[in-house]
Amino acid sequence: MSGLLRGIARIRTSPVLRGSAVTQRANIATRPAKDAVGPAETAIGLMVFSLAILGPAGWVLANLENYKKKGSADSE
């Protein structure tokens, strides 16, 4: 049994000992952006992101009573 455990441990630690074959590099821009982002584009982007994140939560909260009624009808 201990031989089996040693074999499993060797399999699991061997990638760590070999090192990674693929080196990951971050894409870091070293120059400024080609086109400046204006205040209108920034405002539209922020609105879209906030709607995408807060929209579904707002929908659920606005329809919470309907979900409660559906749940109580199913349990009867």
C-alpha distances in whole Angstrom, upper triangle without the diagonal:
4,5,5,6,9,10,11,13,14,16,17,19,20,23,24,24,26,29,30,32,35,37,38,42,44,47,50,53,55,59,60,60,63,64,65,64,67,67,67,64,62,64,63,59,59,60,58,55,56,57,54,52,54,55,53,52,56,56,54,56,59,58,56,58,58,54,55,57,55,52,54,56,52,51,54
4,5,5,6,9,10,10,12,14,15,16,18,21,22,21,24,26,28,30,33,35,36,40,42,46,48,51,53,57,59,59,61,63,64,62,65,66,66,63,61,63,62,58,58,60,57,54,55,56,53,51,54,55,53,52,56,56,54,56,59,58,56,59,59,55,55,58,56,53,55,57,54,53,56
4,5,5,6,9,10,10,12,14,15,16,20,20,20,22,25,27,28,31,33,35,39,41,45,47,51,52,56,58,58,60,62,63,62,65,66,66,63,61,63,62,58,58,60,58,54,56,57,54,52,54,56,53,53,57,57,55,57,60,59,58,60,60,56,57,59,57,54,57,58,55,54,57
4,5,5,6,9,10,11,12,14,15,18,20,20,21,24,25,27,30,32,34,37,39,43,45,49,51,54,56,56,58,60,61,60,63,63,64,60,59,60,59,56,55,57,55,52,53,54,51,49,51,53,50,50,54,54,52,54,57,56,54,57,57,53,54,56,54,51,53,55,51,51,54
4,5,5,6,9,10,11,12,14,17,18,18,20,22,24,26,29,31,32,35,37,41,43,47,49,52,54,54,57,58,59,58,61,61,62,58,56,58,57,54,53,55,53,49,51,52,49,47,49,51,48,48,52,52,50,52,55,54,52,55,55,51,52,54,52,49,52,54,50,49,53
4,5,5,6,9,10,10,12,15,16,15,18,20,22,24,27,29,31,34,36,40,42,46,48,51,53,53,56,58,58,57,61,61,62,59,57,58,58,54,54,56,54,50,52,53,50,48,50,52,50,50,53,54,52,54,57,56,55,58,57,54,54,57,55,52,55,57,53,53,56
4,5,5,6,9,10,11,14,15,15,16,19,21,22,25,27,29,33,35,39,41,45,47,50,52,52,55,57,57,56,60,60,61,57,56,58,57,53,53,55,52,49,51,52,49,47,50,51,49,49,53,53,51,53,57,56,54,57,57,53,54,57,54,52,54,56,53,52,56
4,5,5,6,9,10,13,14,15,16,18,20,21,24,26,27,31,33,36,39,43,45,48,50,50,52,54,55,54,57,57,58,54,53,54,53,50,50,51,49,46,47,48,45,43,46,48,45,45,49,49,47,50,53,52,50,53,53,49,50,53,51,48,51,52,49,48,52
4,5,5,6,8,11,11,12,14,16,18,20,23,25,26,29,32,35,37,41,43,46,48,49,51,53,53,52,56,56,57,54,52,53,53,49,49,51,49,45,47,48,45,43,46,48,45,45,49,50,48,50,53,52,51,54,54,50,51,54,51,49,52,53,50,50,53
4,6,5,6,9,10,10,12,14,16,18,21,23,25,28,31,34,37,40,42,46,48,48,50,53,53,53,56,56,57,54,52,54,54,50,50,52,50,46,48,50,46,45,47,49,47,47,51,52,50,52,55,55,53,56,56,52,54,56,54,52,55,56,53,53,56
4,6,5,8,10,10,11,14,15,16,19,21,23,27,29,33,35,39,41,44,46,46,48,50,51,50,54,54,55,52,50,52,51,47,47,49,47,44,46,47,44,42,45,47,45,45,49,49,47,50,53,52,51,54,54,50,51,54,52,49,52,54,51,50,54
4,6,7,8,10,11,13,14,16,18,20,21,25,27,30,33,37,39,42,44,44,46,48,49,48,51,52,52,49,47,49,48,45,44,46,44,41,43,44,41,39,42,44,42,42,46,46,44,46,50,49,48,51,51,47,49,51,49,47,50,51,48,48,52
4,6,5,6,9,10,12,15,17,19,20,24,26,30,32,35,37,41,43,43,46,48,48,48,51,51,52,49,47,49,49,45,45,47,45,42,44,45,42,40,43,45,43,43,47,48,46,48,51,51,50,53,53,50,51,54,52,49,52,54,51,51,55
4,5,5,6,9,11,13,15,17,20,23,26,29,31,35,37,40,43,43,45,47,48,48,51,52,53,50,48,50,50,46,46,48,46,43,45,47,43,42,45,47,45,45,49,50,48,50,53,53,52,56,55,52,53,56,54,52,55,56,53,53,57
4,5,5,6,7,9,12,14,16,19,22,25,28,31,33,37,39,39,41,44,45,44,47,48,49,46,44,47,46,42,42,45,43,40,42,43,40,39,42,44,42,43,46,47,46,48,51,51,50,53,53,50,51,54,52,50,53,55,52,52,56
4,6,5,8,11,13,14,16,19,21,25,27,31,32,36,38,39,41,43,44,43,47,48,49,46,44,46,46,42,42,44,42,39,41,43,40,38,41,44,42,42,46,47,46,47,51,51,50,53,53,50,51,54,52,50,53,55,52,52,56
4,6,9,11,14,15,18,21,24,27,29,33,34,37,40,41,43,46,46,46,50,51,52,48,47,49,49,45,45,48,46,43,45,47,43,42,45,47,46,46,50,51,49,51,54,55,53,57,57,53,55,58,56,54,57,59,56,56,60
4,7,8,12,13,16,19,22,25,28,31,32,36,39,39,41,44,45,45,48,50,51,47,46,48,48,44,45,47,45,42,44,46,43,42,45,47,46,46,50,51,50,52,55,55,54,58,57,54,56,59,56,55,58,59,57,57,61
4,6,9,10,12,15,19,22,24,27,29,32,35,36,38,40,41,41,45,46,47,44,42,45,45,41,41,44,42,39,41,43,40,39,42,44,43,44,47,48,47,49,52,52,52,55,55,52,54,57,55,53,56,58,55,56,59
4,5,7,9,13,16,19,21,25,27,30,32,33,35,37,39,38,42,43,44,41,39,42,42,38,38,41,39,36,39,40,37,36,40,42,41,41,45,45,45,47,50,50,50,53,53,50,52,55,52,51,54,56,53,54,57
4,6,10,13,16,19,22,25,27,30,32,33,34,37,39,39,42,44,45,41,40,43,42,38,39,42,40,37,40,41,38,38,41,43,42,43,46,47,46,49,51,51,51,55,54,51,53,56,54,53,56,57,55,55,59
4,6,10,13,15,18,21,23,26,29,29,31,33,35,35,39,40,41,38,36,39,39,35,36,39,36,34,36,38,35,35,38,40,39,40,43,44,44,46,48,49,49,52,52,49,51,54,52,51,54,56,53,54,58
4,6,10,13,15,19,20,23,26,27,28,31,32,33,36,38,39,36,34,37,37,33,34,37,35,32,35,37,34,34,37,39,39,40,43,44,44,46,48,49,49,52,52,49,52,54,52,51,55,56,54,55,58
4,7,10,12,16,18,21,23,24,26,28,29,29,33,34,36,32,31,34,33,30,30,33,31,29,31,33,31,30,34,35,35,36,39,40,40,42,45,45,45,49,49,46,49,51,49,49,52,54,51,52,56
4,6,9,12,14,17,20,20,22,25,26,26,30,32,33,30,28,32,31,28,29,32,30,28,30,33,30,30,33,35,35,36,39,40,41,42,45,46,46,50,49,47,49,52,51,50,53,55,53,54,58
4,6,9,12,15,17,17,20,22,23,23,27,28,30,26,25,28,28,24,25,28,27,24,27,29,27,27,30,32,33,33,36,37,38,40,42,43,43,47,47,45,47,50,49,48,51,53,51,52,56
4,7,9,12,14,14,16,19,20,20,24,26,27,24,23,26,26,22,24,27,25,23,26,29,26,26,30,32,32,34,36,37,38,40,42,43,44,47,47,45,48,51,49,49,52,54,52,53,57
4,6,9,11,12,15,17,18,19,22,24,26,23,21,25,25,22,23,27,26,23,26,29,27,27,30,32,33,34,36,38,39,40,42,44,45,48,48,46,49,52,51,50,54,55,54,55,59
4,6,8,8,11,14,15,16,20,22,24,21,20,24,24,21,23,26,25,23,26,29,27,28,31,33,34,35,37,39,40,41,43,45,46,49,49,48,50,53,52,52,55,57,55,57,60
4,7,9,12,15,15,17,21,23,25,23,22,26,26,24,25,29,28,26,29,32,31,31,34,36,37,38,40,42,43,44,46,48,49,52,52,51,53,56,55,55,58,60,59,60,64
4,7,9,12,12,15,18,21,23,21,20,24,25,22,24,28,27,26,29,31,30,31,34,36,37,39,40,42,43,44,46,48,49,53,53,51,54,57,56,56,59,61,59,61,64
4,6,9,9,11,15,17,20,17,17,21,22,20,21,25,25,24,26,29,28,29,32,33,35,37,37,39,41,42,43,46,47,50,51,49,52,55,54,54,57,59,58,60,63
4,6,6,9,12,15,17,15,14,18,19,17,19,22,22,21,24,26,26,27,29,31,33,34,35,37,39,40,41,43,45,48,48,47,50,52,51,52,55,56,56,57,61
4,7,10,13,16,17,15,16,20,20,18,21,24,23,23,26,28,27,29,31,32,35,36,37,39,41,42,43,45,46,50,50,49,52,54,53,54,57,58,57,59,62
4,6,9,13,14,12,13,17,17,16,18,21,21,21,24,26,25,27,29,30,33,34,35,36,39,40,40,43,44,48,47,47,50,52,51,52,55,56,56,58,61
4,6,10,12,10,11,14,15,14,16,19,19,20,22,24,24,26,28,29,32,33,33,35,38,38,39,41,43,46,46,46,49,51,50,51,54,55,55,57,60
4,7,8,6,7,10,11,10,13,15,16,16,18,20,21,22,24,25,28,29,29,31,34,34,35,37,39,42,42,42,45,47,47,47,51,52,51,53,56
4,6,5,6,9,10,11,12,14,16,17,18,20,21,23,24,25,28,29,29,31,34,34,34,37,39,42,42,42,45,47,47,47,51,52,52,54,56
4,5,5,6,9,10,10,12,14,15,16,18,20,21,22,23,26,27,27,29,32,31,31,34,36,39,40,40,42,45,44,45,48,50,50,52,54
4,5,5,6,9,10,11,12,14,15,16,18,20,21,21,25,26,25,27,30,30,30,32,35,38,38,38,41,43,42,44,47,48,48,50,53
4,5,5,6,9,10,11,12,14,15,16,18,20,20,23,25,24,26,29,30,29,32,34,37,37,37,40,42,41,43,46,47,47,49,52
4,6,5,6,9,10,11,12,14,15,17,18,19,22,23,23,25,28,28,28,31,33,36,36,36,39,41,41,41,44,46,46,48,50
4,5,5,6,9,10,11,12,14,15,16,17,20,21,20,23,25,25,25,28,30,33,34,34,36,38,38,39,42,44,44,46,48
4,5,5,6,9,10,10,12,14,15,15,19,20,19,21,24,25,24,27,29,32,32,32,35,37,37,38,41,42,42,44,47
4,5,5,6,9,10,11,12,14,15,18,19,19,21,23,24,25,27,29,32,32,32,34,37,36,37,40,41,41,43,46
4,5,5,6,8,10,11,12,13,16,17,17,19,22,22,22,25,27,30,30,30,33,35,35,35,38,40,40,42,44
4,6,5,6,8,10,10,11,14,15,15,17,19,20,20,22,24,27,28,28,30,32,32,33,36,37,38,40,42
4,6,5,6,9,10,10,13,15,15,16,19,20,20,22,24,27,27,27,30,32,31,32,35,36,36,38,41
4,5,5,6,8,10,12,13,14,16,18,19,20,22,23,27,27,26,29,31,31,31,34,36,35,37,40
4,5,5,6,8,11,11,11,14,16,16,17,20,21,24,25,24,27,29,29,29,32,34,34,36,38
4,5,5,5,8,10,9,11,14,14,15,17,19,22,22,22,25,27,26,27,30,32,32,34,36
4,6,6,7,10,11,11,14,15,16,18,19,23,22,21,24,27,26,27,30,31,31,33,35
4,6,7,8,9,11,12,14,15,17,18,22,22,21,23,26,25,25,29,30,30,31,34
4,6,5,6,9,10,11,12,14,15,19,19,19,21,24,23,24,27,28,28,30,33
4,5,5,6,9,10,10,12,14,17,17,17,20,22,22,22,26,27,27,29,31
4,5,5,6,9,10,11,12,16,15,14,17,19,19,19,23,24,23,25,28
4,5,5,6,9,10,10,14,15,13,16,18,18,18,21,23,23,25,28
4,5,5,6,9,10,13,14,14,16,18,19,19,22,24,24,26,28
4,5,5,6,8,11,11,11,14,16,16,17,20,21,21,23,26
4,5,5,6,9,9,8,11,13,13,14,17,18,19,20,23
4,5,5,8,10,10,11,14,15,15,17,19,20,21,24
4,6,8,9,10,12,14,15,16,18,19,21,22,24
4,6,5,7,9,10,11,13,15,16,17,19,21
4,5,5,6,9,10,11,13,14,16,17,19
4,5,5,6,9,10,11,12,14,16,17
4,5,5,6,9,10,11,13,15,16
4,5,5,6,9,10,11,13,15
4,5,5,6,9,10,11,13
4,5,5,6,9,10,11
4,6,5,6,9,10
4,6,5,6,9
4,5,5,7
4,6,6
4,6
4
